Amino acid sequence: MTATTLDRVLRVVLVDPDPLVRRFVRNELKAHGIVVAGDTGSCQEAVCLARYHHPDVVLCELQLDAVAVIRELPDTTVVAFSADAEPARILEALRAGAQGFVSKDVEIPALTHVLRRAAAGEAIIPRALGAAMLEQLRRVPDRGWRPLHSQLTTREWEIIELLETGADTHTIACRLVLSDATVYSHIKNILRKLRVHSREQAVHAARSLRPVEVHAAA
């Protein structure tokens, strides 16, 4: 993490159903030099706040359906947090695109450091989750539908597969339980990563990319 990342003012949107928790965390983060641009106990409002404020990080209570928030904000850094979360729930959030997870038991100075690390692009993975993550990796087939070293995320490969069937934006949104705007954002990212200009070109590029990356992972 660079000195610039450490020193600059960090802007956070806080999402938690408990107003007392929000007030405490908001005040403590403020005391440690972090700006809470907005806070809410609603997933829908969290998405609106994030799109309006463009925070460095969204800190979202896992039990409040953080996965839905993460999927609606594919271009936003989201860190899930909770006092008591099962590894399966944490892994679900990570698969959806969360930058990491932090326990609510962590001290505020440590939390501020975690948020700065996440904003700098670092994955925040609890040590206690290591065994569960290894087990998940061992379950992934050697020749899965998604190349091991792919530049596309799992969600983007899911969208590629639906594009191959001729599905439009709205159909994909319904199949993956996303908004049309979120699917559009994912497709925009796919085109950028594959350096193409249309959905048809993206499908063709993905087909040619898959065997090369699978071979490289062997």
matplotlib code that plots the C-alpha trace (Angstrom):
import matplotlib.pyplot as plt

x = [0.0, 1.4, 1.9, -0.7, -3.3, -2.4, -2.6, -5.5, -9.0, -11.0, -14.8, -17.0, -20.7, -21.8, -24.6, -26.1, -29.7, -28.9, -28.9, -26.9, -24.1, -24.2, -23.9, -21.0, -19.0, -19.7, -18.4, -15.4, -14.4, -14.8, -12.5, -9.9, -10.0, -12.4, -15.4, -18.7, -20.4, -23.6, -25.1, -28.3, -30.0, -31.5, -29.8, -31.7, -30.7, -27.2, -27.0, -28.4, -25.9, -23.0, -24.0, -24.4, -21.3, -18.9, -17.2, -13.8, -15.4, -18.9, -18.8, -21.9, -23.4, -23.3, -26.5, -28.3, -28.0, -24.6, -24.5, -27.4, -25.6, -22.3, -24.0, -25.7, -22.3, -19.8, -17.5, -17.5, -15.2, -17.4, -16.2, -18.7, -18.6, -20.6, -20.3, -21.1, -21.0, -20.7, -17.8, -20.3, -21.9, -18.6, -17.5, -20.8, -20.0, -16.5, -17.7, -20.2, -17.4, -16.7, -13.2, -13.1, -14.6, -13.9, -15.4, -17.2, -15.0, -12.1, -10.9, -11.6, -7.9, -7.6, -10.9, -9.6, -6.5, -8.6, -10.7, -7.6, -6.1, -9.4, -9.5, -5.9, -7.1, -5.9, -8.1, -9.2, -9.4, -9.6, -7.1, -9.9, -11.4, -8.3, -9.4, -12.8, -11.3, -8.9, -11.9, -13.7, -10.7, -10.3, -13.9, -13.3, -12.8, -9.5, -11.3, -14.2, -16.3, -14.3, -10.5, -8.4, -6.3, -9.2, -9.2, -13.0, -14.8, -17.1, -20.1, -18.8, -18.3, -21.9, -23.0, -20.8, -22.5, -25.9, -24.8, -23.8, -27.5, -28.6, -30.0, -30.6, -29.8, -33.2, -33.2, -29.8, -30.9, -33.9, -31.8, -29.1, -31.4, -29.7, -30.9, -30.7, -28.2, -25.9, -25.9, -25.1, -22.2, -20.9, -21.1, -19.3, -16.5, -16.4, -16.0, -13.2, -11.3, -11.6, -10.9, -13.9, -16.8, -19.8, -21.4, -20.9, -17.2, -17.1, -18.6, -16.1, -13.2, -14.2, -14.4, -10.9, -9.6, -11.0, -8.8, -5.7, -6.2, -7.2, -4.0, -1.9, -3.5, -2.7]
y = [0.0, 3.4, 6.4, 8.2, 5.5, 5.6, 9.4, 10.4, 10.8, 7.6, 7.8, 5.0, 4.1, 2.2, -0.4, -2.0, -2.7, -1.5, 2.3, 2.1, 0.1, 2.6, 5.6, 4.0, 2.9, 6.2, 8.2, 6.0, 6.1, 9.8, 10.1, 8.1, 10.3, 8.4, 10.1, 8.2, 9.7, 7.9, 5.2, 3.1, 0.0, -0.8, -2.7, -0.7, 2.6, 1.4, 0.9, 4.3, 5.9, 4.1, 5.2, 8.8, 9.2, 6.9, 5.9, 4.2, 1.3, 0.1, -1.6, -3.8, -6.1, -9.6, -10.7, -7.8, -9.6, -8.1, -10.4, -8.4, -5.2, -6.6, -7.8, -4.4, -2.6, -4.6, -1.5, -0.7, -2.1, -3.8, -5.3, -7.4, -7.5, -9.3, -10.4, -14.0, -15.4, -18.9, -19.6, -20.5, -17.1, -15.3, -17.4, -16.6, -12.9, -13.3, -15.3, -12.5, -10.0, -8.7, -7.4, -9.2, -9.8, -8.4, -9.4, -6.8, -7.8, -6.1, -2.9, 0.4, 1.2, -2.3, -1.7, 1.6, -0.2, -3.0, -0.4, 1.3, -2.0, -2.9, 0.5, -0.1, -3.3, -5.8, -8.9, -9.0, -12.7, -13.8, -16.5, -18.6, -18.8, -20.4, -24.1, -23.4, -21.6, -24.5, -26.9, -24.8, -24.7, -28.5, -28.9, -26.9, -29.3, -29.1, -28.5, -26.3, -24.0, -21.1, -21.0, -21.1, -18.0, -16.1, -12.3, -12.5, -13.0, -15.9, -13.6, -12.4, -15.9, -16.7, -13.7, -14.9, -18.3, -16.6, -14.3, -17.5, -18.6, -15.3, -13.9, -10.1, -7.8, -8.2, -12.0, -12.3, -10.0, -12.3, -15.5, -14.1, -12.1, -8.8, -5.4, -4.6, -1.8, -4.2, -6.6, -3.7, -2.7, -6.3, -6.5, -3.2, -4.6, -7.8, -5.8, -3.7, -6.7, -8.6, -5.5, -5.9, -3.7, -5.9, -8.8, -11.1, -10.3, -10.9, -14.4, -15.2, -13.9, -15.9, -19.1, -18.6, -17.6, -20.6, -23.4, -21.2, -20.4, -24.0, -25.2, -22.7, -23.8, -27.5]
z = [0.0, -1.0, 1.3, -0.8, -0.1, 3.6, 3.9, 1.8, 3.2, 2.8, 2.0, 3.2, 2.9, 6.0, 5.8, 8.9, 10.1, 13.6, 14.0, 17.2, 15.4, 12.6, 14.9, 16.9, 13.8, 12.0, 15.0, 15.5, 11.9, 11.8, 14.9, 13.0, 9.9, 7.7, 6.1, 6.3, 3.2, 4.0, 6.2, 6.0, 7.1, 3.7, 0.9, -1.8, -0.2, 0.1, -3.6, -4.2, -1.7, -3.3, -6.8, -5.7, -3.4, -5.2, -2.0, -1.8, 0.2, 1.1, 4.5, 4.6, 7.3, 5.8, 7.4, 5.6, 2.3, 1.4, -1.6, -3.2, -2.6, -4.0, -7.2, -7.7, -7.4, -9.5, -9.9, -6.2, -3.5, -0.9, 2.4, 4.3, 8.1, 10.8, 14.4, 13.7, 10.1, 8.9, 6.5, 3.7, 3.9, 3.8, 0.8, -1.0, -0.5, -1.8, -4.9, -5.5, -5.7, -2.2, -1.6, 1.7, 5.1, 8.6, 11.9, 14.0, 16.9, 15.4, 17.1, 15.2, 14.5, 12.8, 11.0, 9.5, 8.3, 6.7, 4.9, 3.5, 2.4, 0.6, -1.0, -2.3, -3.9, -1.3, -0.6, 3.0, 3.9, 7.6, 8.6, 10.0, 6.5, 5.0, 5.4, 3.9, 0.9, 0.3, 0.4, -2.2, -4.4, -4.3, -5.5, -8.6, -11.6, -13.5, -16.7, -15.6, -17.8, -16.4, -17.1, -13.9, -14.8, -16.4, -16.5, -16.3, -13.0, -12.4, -12.8, -16.2, -17.4, -16.4, -18.5, -21.4, -21.3, -21.4, -24.3, -26.2, -26.0, -27.5, -24.3, -24.1, -21.1, -19.5, -19.8, -18.3, -15.4, -14.7, -14.9, -12.5, -10.3, -11.1, -12.3, -16.0, -15.1, -13.3, -16.2, -18.6, -16.3, -16.3, -20.1, -20.4, -18.2, -20.4, -23.6, -22.0, -20.7, -23.9, -26.0, -28.2, -29.3, -29.4, -27.5, -30.5, -30.5, -26.8, -27.2, -30.0, -28.0, -24.9, -27.0, -28.3, -24.9, -23.0, -24.4, -24.3, -20.6, -19.7, -21.4, -19.5, -16.2, -16.8]

ax = plt.figure().add_subplot(projection="3d")
ax.plot(x, y, z, "-o")
ax.set_aspect("equal")
plt.show()
